[in-house]
Amino acid sequence: MMLNRTPGRGGEQDLQALDARSAVEAAAWAPSVHDARPWLFTVENDRISLRADPERRLDVSDPEGREMLISCGAALFTLRVAIRRLGYEPHVRLLPDRDRPNLLADVHLGVRLPEAAENRRLYGQIRRRRTHRGGFQASPVPAWVLSALRQEAQREGATLRVIVDPHAKGALAALTMAAEHVHRQIPSYAGEVARWAASQNGNGHQNGNGHAQGRRLPAVDWPDEPSTGVACILTTSADGAGDWLRAGQALQRLLLRATAEDGVSAAFHAQALEVPELREFIRVRFAAGDHPQLMLRLGIGQGPDVQDDQTGDDEADQAGQSDQADRSDQADRRETTLDGALKGSFSADPCRVS
C-alpha cells in the first residue's frame, strides 16, 4: 500500500511525512477487538504518535482498557513493519508521558536501513491475515510452526503457552462457556456487542482486521474435536499498560508469521478473560502465575469461516493509491482522515489519523 514517494518542494522532510502517512495506512489493517479500532494517529514530519481512543473502548467488557491497549499494540507492531518496509528503522517510545495516559507511543522514522527479508515477508501478510471462527482442517499445525510462533511472541516480551493436556483444554472451554452465561446476565453487554456487529460480514469472519470472538462457537467441543485446532494462551509477566501494548505487538507478530506459514489462522476467545474472577483462575491454574491476555486457537482454516484474499506483497504495494492526488500539498497537514486510501476495505473511517 505504498504511495507515490517522489519528494515535493520540501524535499526529504516532505518525503518523510508522506512515508509516515503511508505507514499509518498499513497500521489500519491491524486486528482489534470487536473491530473497534480504538486508535488515533498523529503525524508530524517524521514523527507518528499513537493514542488510544477511549470513545471506542468497550465499557462493559473492557472497563480497564486492557483489550483496547492490546488492539493498539497490534496496530503499533504493524506500523513498525510498515516503517521498515519503507526503508527506515523505527524508534519507539512507549508511554512517553505519564500525564497523558492515552498517548501510547511516539514513533520516529529513524536512520535509513535496507529492509530485511523477514520484514518483507511479514509486510506481505498484513492484508492477507484473517481472523477465523469455526473449525479448522484436521491437519495439525506442525510442531516447528508452533515453536516459531512461541519465539515470535518472546521477541515482543510475551509468552505463547500451548495447551496440550486435554483436561486443561476442557477446563478452558468450560470457563469460556461460563463466561458466556455471565455476560448474558448483563443487558448492557449484549447492547455493547451489537454496537460493533455491523463490522462483521455475517459469516463469522471479520472484515480483515477484527478479533472474531467466537461467540457462536460451541466452546465445549474444544477437547474432543481435532478440527478445533491448537489451544493457546498469550501471557505477560506483569499486567500494566506497557504489558498490554507488548501483548498486542506479540499478537500481531505471531499472527503475521502464522499467516506466512501455509495459511495458519487464529480464532480468539476473550470471554473468560473479561470476567475478573475467571481471568484470575486462569492465571493461577493455566498460566504459571503469568497474566493471561488472550486465549486463541490456531489451525488451518477451512470452509466459509475463513477468507484469504490472496493479495501478494507486490499487489499490496500498489493498493490504496487512489488518494495520491495532491499529496505534495497535503504532506505538511497534521489533520487528515485519509479516508480515500482504504475505502471499501473497512466498514467506516478505515485509517483514522488526527
JOGIPE-V303825 format. One line per field, one symbol per residue. ss: DSSP state (H for helix, E for strand, L for the rest). phi: phi as a letter, one per 40 degrees, with the letter a starting at -180 (. if undefined). psi: psi as a letter, one per 30 degrees, with the letter a starting at -180 (. if undefined). Layout:
ss: ???
phi: ???
psi: ???
//
This chain:
ss: LLLLLLLLLLLHHHHHHHHHHHHHHHHLLLLEELLLLLEEEEEELLEEEEEELHHHLLLLLLLLLHHHHHHHHHHHHHHHHHHHHLLEEEEEEELLLLLLLLEEEEEEEEEELLLLHHHHHHHLLLLLLLELLLLELLLLLLHHHHHHHHHHHHHLLLEEEEELLHHHHHHHHHHHHHHHHHHHLLHHHHHHHHHLHHHELLLLLELLLEELLLLLLLHHHLLLLHHHLEEEEEEELLLLHHHHHHHHHHHHHHHHHHHHLLLEEEEEELHHHHLHHHHHHHHHHHLLLLEEEEEEEEEEELHHHLLLLLLLHHHHHHLLHHHLLLHHHHLLLLLLLLLLLLELLELLLLLLEL
phi: .cccbcccccgccccccccccccccccccccacffcfcbbbbbbfcbbbbbcbccbcccccbccgccdccccccccccdcccccccgbccbbbcfcbccbccccabbbccccbccccccccccccdcccbcbbhcbcccccdcccccccccccccbgbbccccbcccccccccccccccdcccccbdcccccccdbcccccgbgbccgbbcccgcccccccdcbbdccgccbbcbbcbabdcccccccccdccccccccccfgcbbbbbcdcccbdccccccdccbbfgcccbababbaccagccbbbcfcccccccccgccbcdgccccccccbacfcccbdgcbcaecbcbb
psi: hkljgkkafgbeeeeeeeeeeeeeeeffgllkkghfihlkkkkjcgkkkkkkjffgkjeefhffgeeeeeeeeeeeeeeeeeeeefgljkjkjkifjffiffjekkkkjblkkkkleeeeeeeffeffkkkkkalllfklkkeeeeeeeeeeeefgglkjjkjekeeeeeeeeeeeeeeeeeeffjefeeeeefegffflgfggkliegljkfgffkjfffeffkfffakklkkllfahaeeeeeeeeeeeeeeeeeeefihhklkkkjfefffjeeeeeeeeeefghfljkfkklkkljllaffkkjfgjleeeefflggfgfkgeefffgkfjlfhffegkfelfliejjk.
//
